[in-house]
Amino acid sequence: MSEDTVIDPTAAAEPAPLTIRKLAYGDLPAVLAIERRSFQTPWSLAMFVLELSKPAEICLAIEGPRGLVGYLVCSRYADVWHLMNIAVAPERRREGIATGLMQRLFAEAGAEARFTLEVRTSNRSAIAMYERFGFRPAGHRRRYYHDNGEDALIMWLEPAGA
C-alpha cells in the first residue's frame, strides 16, 4: 500500500477520519511528545533517527486534523519483522488507532511475513491487543527492561499457512 490509508475509528473523538502514512523526520517532535507520555523509559531522538534511516523498515504515522496521534516502528531482520515501538497519544487510546497501525503494517509486510516483539509482562492491554492479532507467547527475556528490571514477554506471529 503505497498511498495514504484513511481509517475511521468507531469511537473517534475527532469528526474527521485519520490518515496513516509513512513516518517522516519532520514528525519526530510530535513522536517524542507521545513517546514521553507513553513509556517509563522513552526512546531518544537518536534512536528514532537511527530506525528511520534503515532501509528495511516500516515506520508509520497516523494523524488527524489536529496532528499526529500515533506511530509504529518495525524493523526487518533477515526474514523476520521485529515490532520495535508502537504508541498512541494517551488521550486517544481505545479508539482503534493502534489497530489501524497494525493492520497497515501487516498489509505492507505481506501475507507471508513473520513478526516478533517484546512487551513488558505488566502491559496487559498491549498483550491482549497482540493476541487479538494472533501473536502467541514464545518465552521471556529476564530483566529485559533496564529501568526496573521487569521481564519482557516474547511474542511471535507466523503466517497463516506456517
C-alpha positions, -999 to +999 in steps of 0.1 A: +000+000+000+020+029-012-007+056-009-021+070+023-046+049+041-076+066+058-093+049+087-124+059+106-122+046+142-156+039+156-152+058+188-131+087+173-132+120+192-124+138+160-151+142+134-126+137+105-110+103+096-074+096+105-047+092+078-019+066+080+013+074+061+050+069+063+067+084+093+090+113+084+119+130+102+096+161+105+072+140+126+098+134+153+089+163+177+053+150+179+066+114+181+088+123+211+060+141+228+038+110+226+067+087+235+075+106+267+039+104+278+036+067+269+067+050+283+086+048+316+118+048+295+112+066+263+133+063+232+157+091+224+156+113+193+188+094+182+170+061+184+142+072+162+166+088+137+185+055+135+154+035+129+141+059+102+175+058+084+174+020+080+163+008+045+144-023+058+118-006+079+081+001+081+077+033+100+041+047+101+024+078+114-013+083+120-027+117+121-059+137+122-067+173+116-051+183+149-018+164+142+000+132+149-019+108+173+003+076+170+032+059+153+047+025+147+083+014+140+090-021+127+125-034+115+132-063+093+160-087+102+166-114+076+131-129+071+115-116+104+099-083+111+105-070+147+079-046+160+101-022+178+077+005+190+041+014+188+024+042+207-008+062+207-013+095+225-028+087+259-059+108+253-066+089+221-063+054+232-091+028+228-102+044+195-089+018+171-057+038+163-032+011+172-054-015+154-052+007+123-014+009+125-011-028+130-034-036+100-014-012+078+019-029+090+005-063+080-006-051+046+028-035+039+048-065+051+028-090+031+008-122+038+039-144+043+056-121+069+067-133+103+067-110+133+082-109+167+082-084+196+089-079+232+064-064+256+065-057+293+048-086+312+028-060+331+014-044+299-018-065+298-036-042+274-008-044+248-005-082+253-043-085+247-041-065+215-012-085+202-031-117+210-062-104+191-039-102+160-027-138+165+006-132+183+015-160+207+038-161+237+072-177+230+093-171+261+106-144+284+136-122+285+145-119+322+152-084+335+149-071+299+138-036+309+167-017+325+146+010+343+130-015+367+143-050+358+109-061+345+108-092+323+097-090+287+073-114+271+085-125+237+056-130+212+056-143+176+031-142+148+036-167+120+019-166+085-014-184+083+000-214+064+031-219+086 
